[in-house]
């Protein structure tokens, strides 16, 4: 991991390049989603930009707070069935160990703090 956000500087989180990779087959529920991350700051607190292309996938979350920058999706919390609608401007919080189902309809990009 390499920091891309240096002290006393700024970047455009909407245009930071992110290398996308196909998700593992056992996480894909439909479509051919890819995902990737760009680490902005790595240390005791990690800050990064994450992107997921259209499709459905599962995940087990880490503790994080995020802000959706672009795209549209829902994230379902498997245990409770609660669904969070994601669109630009939404701030969300995920708890470590939570099983989720991501249904991305427009490539989703979020900045997160974990």
Steps between C-alpha positions, in 0.01 A plus 500: 500500500622844411367834618386717209387799705802690628498759778382846400358381168173401341362270233175462309340186645279466191793463262757305704595195290387170650610163366196274488515123535231236457351394830553140616234272351370402844413867570316567170122456505425648156672685219877534471587760762851627554632701792812683604644746748744789504662551839525868589644470849620180664574486872302460821205640307467398136335734251434390145279513194312182405315426177262216400355454150139390436399158624420325825753371750543402862755617752588492868568852616771677698422792733470807280321825436452597136359769272362405158659717232324361193280216382199317638459179696337333794676316775296240687605393848447125473428430867228767539376547143545877543579673169700819463444699180825645368530807278732801488517675836389207716713444809501145633659294773586131482585278797779242491379148430166605347398284203372717214351468154589782259268567203674761285300650213741786413874474565534595865791705632537582868764645724541313827670532835578172677 
